[in-house]
C-alpha cells in the first residue's frame, strides 16, 4: 500500500490532506472531529487580536443544478480570545500527537509577532502559517493581502517572525497580485520554510436585483469578499505551477484552491505541491469527504506505481511550457461517434457561432458531420458535447515534425506584416459575411442550413452585382 505520510518543511502528518485556515478550524472541537475522521492536519483559523464579525457572512455562485461552484466570505479572523484557542491547540496535540496542527497568525507590530509566535509554540503547534492573503476587512487595517501585495513589507515581517520562531514557518500568499512569484521570493529571502497558496480572490459574487446590494447582504449593504471553491482551481493550479517552476522560490508548497476530491489534490501535487489544504468542500459536504480523498489517492498511486507522495510531486512540471515552445506541427481534428450521438446538435451550434464553422448538418439525420478541412482542432465541440467520448480529438500528423514559434522566430519565418502570407489562418475557409443572413431561421432544419445560407448569399451577391 502506498505511503501517504508527508514531512512538509519539517511538519509531519499521516497524509497530505490538511484543513485550511477557515471556519472549519475555528475550534478544537472541529479540529478533533476532523482528525478523528481521517484528516492529516489542520491550519487553525487565523489568530490575532480578536475581531467582531458581521452577519451574514457568506455568498455563493451556483451553476445550473450544482450549488456553490464558487463561494464568497466576508468573515474575518478568529473572534475568540487567544487564550481559548491556545488551550484548545494544546489539548488537540495531546490527543493527536502525530497529526499536524499549524497556527495561522495575523498581527501588526514586531512585538505582537514575537509574542504570538512564542504563544503558539508554547501551546504545541507544529508550525506557523503567516496569513498575508486575506482580501477583505483585515487588509483595510494594513494586514492580510495588504502585506502580501508588498514584497518588501512581507520580507520584513517574515524576518521578524524568524527571529523567535523555533518551528517551521509557512507564508500564505495572496492571489490578488500580478505576479505571485514576487512575494514568494520575498518569503524565501525573509527565511520562510515554505509557502502556501492561494488565499481567496477579492470578489463580488452577485447583486440583489431588488435591493441593489451585493451578496452577502448586511443590513441592506455589502462589501467585496474572498472567493474560493471549485471555480478558483484553475487560477490556483497556475499559481502553484508558477512558484514551483521559479528557480528563485525553491520552497515547499502547500496547494490551496478548489480542492474537492482526490483528483483535484493530485493535480495540485503534480504541479509542485507537497501538501494540500481544503476549506470550501469541507464546509459544503463535511469532514467525511476525507475518506474518498484518501482512498482515491491511494488507488491512483497504486495504479501509477507511486510509493510515496514525493514520487509524484511536480511530475507534470516538465510538460508545462511557455506557449512559444509548443509544437505548431501537432494536428488534431474532431471525430463524432455516430453510435453515441444523441442528435442535440450543440456541437454544430457551438462551432458555427463560436468557432470555425467546421461542422455541418446532414440531410435525413440529426448527427452532424465534421468538415475536416475546416477543423482546427480547437476542442470546443468535444467540450460542449453532453455525451462522454461521443466527440474525440484524433491526431492527424505523423509525429515526425516539431516546430515551435520560438524556432520560427529565430529562423525569421513568423508573420511580420498585417496581411502576411505566413499567417496561420491565411488560407482557412471562412464563409462570406452575407452568408450569415437568415441562417438562424433555418438552423434547426437538418441538412438545410448551409444550403439556405449559400442560396441567400448568392442572391445578395447577384443583387449587388446588378446594382453596380
NORKAHU-V136638 format. One record per helix or strand. SS is the DSSP state (~ for helix, > for strand). FROM is the first residue (numbers start at 1). LEN is the number of residues. If there is no record, write none. Layout:
# NORKAHU-V136638
ss:SS from:FROM len:LEN
ss:SS from:FROM len:LEN
This chain:
# NORKAHU-V136638
ss:> from:3 len:1
ss:> from:6 len:3
ss:> from:11 len:3
ss:> from:17 len:3
ss:~ from:23 len:3
ss:~ from:28 len:10
ss:> from:41 len:7
ss:> from:58 len:6
ss:> from:66 len:8
ss:~ from:82 len:14
ss:> from:100 len:6
ss:~ from:110 len:13
ss:> from:127 len:5
ss:~ from:139 len:3
ss:~ from:145 len:4
ss:~ from:151 len:12
ss:> from:168 len:5
ss:~ from:180 len:11
ss:> from:194 len:4
ss:> from:201 len:3
ss:> from:207 len:2
ss:> from:213 len:2
ss:> from:218 len:1
ss:> from:221 len:1
ss:> from:225 len:4
ss:~ from:230 len:16
ss:> from:252 len:5
ss:~ from:262 len:9
ss:> from:273 len:6
ss:~ from:280 len:6
ss:~ from:287 len:18
ss:> from:308 len:1
ss:~ from:309 len:3
ss:~ from:317 len:3
ss:~ from:323 len:3
ss:> from:332 len:5
ss:~ from:346 len:9
ss:> from:359 len:2
ss:> from:369 len:2
ss:~ from:380 len:5
ss:> from:391 len:5
ss:~ from:405 len:7
ss:~ from:433 len:4
ss:~ from:439 len:4
ss:~ from:449 len:18
